[in-house]
């Protein structure tokens, strides 16, 4: 019976992933590809007040989508953090289905603290025809490599890596947040190498998205000789262990930027060793701590260049910290 149940789970995972094979992501005719990052929405229907705050967050989501018109949406964790979580997840998925924009979800440390397990959240996410998420063998959201085609042609011109930075320490005696496994470090190194090989030995510019920042964020931000923009009104809270993810990303030569959430009062980007280490802007409302004006980060990648443009959009439409990145952070010039 146990063997039968395992085979059934594997079969359902394969079927689900076939149904959600990656749809083509492609640069626009003007050679741009626009990403909206929403992070730490902290949707919570637990009280009438928190429901009202969630309505403000959904209004922000719709406003950003309508005004910024992204080609892809990245959700970087702590999305639904109150019970009944199933209600808010369904509301989010139904809202996204209206806009018909491809999206991908990575979980934060609080998402599975409600009545839904990670596998149950994953089933809700992948039910959308616009979700690019797939399930792994455990039935959770898999780490994803998403390839973006050029405006004309079939060879990937850009890639995105959306990864699970996990939640809390799993080793007895360690207290704090989770970390990437050595297997994940090998996966991104090998994925970038394979993509480079298929591109005639030329690196394919890439971005990575996950929830919890790397330990290198702390040292990079405190080195004021690094080009930077934005603010840190609290200390970073990285994972307890450093398993070499940042080193692997630098070595690939492909990753040009990493964007996270988790720390609500930080929205900076700092450049170190050719990689932009960045935060999104807290995208929720008054259901958790926050001291920055809520908003979303927009990233515009440029086809054929190891470069991108980025800004934070706030509720009144104001664009904050508008920069160009080509290995260094520069104030955007029209």
TARA-V552865 format. One record per residue. N is the residue number from 0. PHI is phi in degrees with one decimal (none if undefined). Layout:
# TARA-V552865
N;PHI
N;PHI
This chain:
# TARA-V552865
0;none
1;-62.1
2;-62.1
3;-61.5
4;-65.2
5;-63.4
6;-63.5
7;-64.4
8;-61.5
9;-62.4
10;-62.1
11;-65.5
12;-64.5
13;-62.6
14;-61.9
15;-61.0
16;-67.1
17;-66.1
18;-67.6
19;-113.6
20;-59.9
21;-57.2
22;-74.4
23;-66.5
24;-99.5
25;-146.6
26;-64.1
27;-71.4
28;-61.6
29;-86.1
30;67.1
31;-120.2
32;-137.8
33;-108.2
34;-116.4
35;-111.1
36;-107.3
37;-109.5
38;-139.7
39;54.5
40;-72.2
41;48.7
42;-68.0
43;-148.6
44;-93.8
45;-67.6
46;-139.3
47;-56.2
48;-64.2
49;-68.2
50;-63.0
51;-63.9
52;-66.0
53;-62.0
54;-62.4
55;-63.6
56;-68.2
57;-64.2
58;-63.8
59;-64.0
60;-55.6
61;-65.8
62;-63.8
63;-65.5
64;-62.8
65;-69.9
66;-90.0
67;-92.5
68;49.7
69;-71.3
70;-88.6
71;-157.1
72;-122.1
73;-109.7
74;-105.5
75;-107.6
76;92.2
77;49.4
78;-90.1
79;-119.9
80;-129.9
81;-149.9
82;-96.8
83;-78.1
84;-63.8
85;-58.7
86;-62.7
87;-71.4
88;-63.2
89;-63.7
90;-63.2
91;-64.2
92;-63.0
93;-61.9
94;-64.8
95;-64.3
96;-62.0
97;-65.7
98;-89.4
99;57.7
100;-107.9
101;-57.9
102;-143.6
103;-145.9
104;-116.8
105;-118.7
106;-89.1
107;-103.8
108;-80.4
109;-102.4
110;-61.9
111;-96.5
112;-91.5
113;-95.8
114;-83.2
115;-102.1
116;-79.4
117;-57.5
118;-65.9
119;-71.1
120;-62.3
121;-58.1
122;-62.6
123;-67.4
124;-66.8
125;-78.2
126;-71.1
127;-76.5
128;-68.3
129;-102.1
130;-77.0
131;-96.3
132;-67.8
133;-128.6
134;-96.1
135;-92.3
136;-64.6
137;-85.0
138;81.6
139;-96.9
140;-68.7
141;-80.2
142;-63.7
143;-121.5
144;-109.2
145;-111.8
146;-100.0
147;-114.1
148;-80.6
149;-69.4
150;-59.5
151;-139.2
152;124.3
153;-125.8
154;-93.6
155;-51.5
156;-107.9
157;-162.9
158;-138.7
159;-127.7
160;-117.1
161;-112.6
162;-130.4
163;-88.5
164;-87.7
165;68.5
166;-119.9
167;-127.5
168;-57.1
169;-113.6
170;-103.8
171;-58.1
172;96.3
173;-102.8
174;-123.5
175;147.0
176;-89.5
177;-74.1
178;-148.9
179;-75.5
180;-78.0
181;-55.7
182;-62.7
183;-68.5
184;-62.6
185;-63.2
186;-62.1
187;-71.4
188;-63.7
189;-71.7
190;-62.7
191;-65.1
192;-64.1
193;-64.7
194;-68.0
195;-62.7
196;-61.3
197;-72.0
198;-104.1
199;70.5
200;86.9
201;-98.8
202;-61.8
203;-98.9
204;-53.8
205;-143.1
206;-126.0
207;-122.1
208;-132.9
209;-159.5
210;-92.1
211;-93.1
212;-68.8
213;-80.4
214;-60.5
215;-66.4
216;-56.5
217;-60.8
218;-71.0
219;-64.3
220;-67.3
221;-81.5
222;-90.2
223;-71.2
224;-79.4
225;-76.2
226;-65.4
227;-158.5
228;-156.6
229;104.6
230;-144.7
231;-134.3
232;-97.3
233;-156.0
234;-79.3
235;-65.4
236;-124.7
237;-76.7
238;-66.6
239;-67.0
240;-108.0
241;-108.3
242;-102.2
243;93.9
244;-62.6
245;-64.8
246;-59.2
247;-62.3
248;-64.8
249;-62.3
250;-64.1
251;-64.3
252;74.3
253;-97.7
254;-73.4
255;-105.5
256;-164.1
257;-129.6
258;-130.0
259;-130.2
260;-136.9
261;78.0
262;-98.9
263;-64.7
264;-100.7
265;-129.6
266;-143.0
267;-78.3
268;-127.8
269;-131.8
270;-103.8
271;-146.1
272;54.6
273;80.7
274;-122.4
275;-84.5
276;-98.3
277;-129.0
278;-111.6
279;-78.9
280;-104.0
281;-45.6
282;-108.1
283;-99.4
284;-134.7
285;-83.4
286;-119.5
287;-161.0
288;-68.7
289;-170.4
290;-132.4
291;-106.5
292;-62.9
293;-65.7
294;-176.5
295;-149.3
296;-95.8
297;-112.0
298;-128.6
299;-117.0
300;-88.8
301;-109.4
302;-58.1
303;81.5
304;-130.1
305;-90.2
306;-159.0
307;-152.9
308;-115.5
309;-150.2
310;-157.7
311;-107.0
312;-105.1
313;-104.2
314;-61.7
315;-86.8
316;88.6
317;-63.5
318;-99.7
319;-112.1
320;54.4
321;-78.0
322;-132.2
323;-113.1
324;-128.6
325;-139.2
326;110.3
327;-133.4
328;-89.1
329;-129.1
330;-62.2
331;-65.8
332;-120.1
333;-68.3
